[in-house]
Structure formats: structure tokens, C-alpha cells
Amino acid sequence: MSDRETEAQTPEEIQADIERTRADLASTVGQLGDRLEERKQQAKTSATYAAAAVGGLVAVVVLVKIIKKVRS
């Protein structure tokens, strides 16, 4: 917006412009928050799968050791 446009605006128009800008910013911040929440959930899901895989691997190793000990 140029200086001339600002000078030509009434206080009510300026206030309305400020309120629109605030609403736009609030929407943008909300969208960013939503995207962050999605990424946090994806990371949590990935961590859960990784933990399950490690747990499964540990169980297999322990089972193999038990079987070897029983056979010897």
C-alpha cells in the first residue's frame, strides 16, 4: 500500500485493514501449527515402529540364545 492510499483511508478503513491482516496472520499461524502437529504425529509413529522393530529383534536374539542353551 502506498503512502497516498494510506492517507486516503479513513480510520475505520485502516482499522478494518488491520483486522483483516490479523485474521490472515492468525490463519497462517494456525496452518503452521496444524502442519507441525502432523509432523510430530508422523515422528511419533515412526518412533513407535522403530521401537517395535528393536523389541522384536531383541526377542529373536534372546530366543536363539535360549534354544542354543537348551540344545547344548
C-alpha positions in Angstrom: 0.0 0.0 0.0 1.4 3.4 -1.0 1.5 6.5 1.3 -1.2 8.1 -0.8 -3.5 5.1 -0.3 -2.9 5.3 3.5 -3.6 9.0 3.6 -6.8 8.5 1.7 -8.1 5.9 4.1 -10.4 6.7 6.9 -9.6 5.5 10.4 -12.3 2.9 10.1 -10.8 1.6 6.8 -7.4 1.4 8.5 -8.9 -0.5 11.4 -10.6 -2.9 9.0 -7.3 -3.4 7.2 -5.6 -4.1 10.5 -8.3 -6.6 11.5 -8.0 -8.4 8.1 -4.3 -8.6 8.5 -4.6 -10.0 12.0 -7.1 -12.6 10.7 -4.8 -13.6 7.9 -1.8 -13.9 10.3 -3.9 -16.0 12.7 -5.0 -18.3 9.9 -1.3 -18.7 8.8 -0.2 -19.4 12.3 -3.0 -22.0 12.7 -2.0 -23.7 9.5 1.6 -23.8 10.6 0.6 -25.3 13.9 -1.5 -28.0 12.1 1.4 -28.9 9.9 3.7 -29.1 12.9 1.3 -31.3 14.7 1.1 -33.6 11.7 4.8 -33.9 11.6 5.0 -34.6 15.3 2.5 -37.4 14.9 4.4 -38.8 12.0 7.6 -38.8 14.0 5.9 -40.4 16.9 4.5 -43.1 14.7 8.0 -43.7 13.2 9.5 -43.9 16.6 6.8 -46.4 17.7 7.6 -48.7 14.7 11.3 -48.4 15.3 10.9 -49.4 19.0 8.7 -52.3 18.0 11.3 -53.5 15.5 14.1 -53.2 18.0 11.9 -55.1 20.6 11.2 -57.8 18.0 14.9 -58.1 17.2 15.8 -58.4 20.9 13.2 -61.1 21.4 14.6 -63.1 18.5 18.2 -62.8 19.8 17.0 -64.0 23.3 15.0 -66.8 21.8 18.0 -68.0 19.7 20.3 -67.9 22.8 17.7 -69.9 24.8 17.4 -72.5 22.1 21.2 -72.8 21.8 21.5 -73.3 25.6 18.8 -75.9 25.7 20.3 -77.9 22.9 23.8 -77.9 24.4 
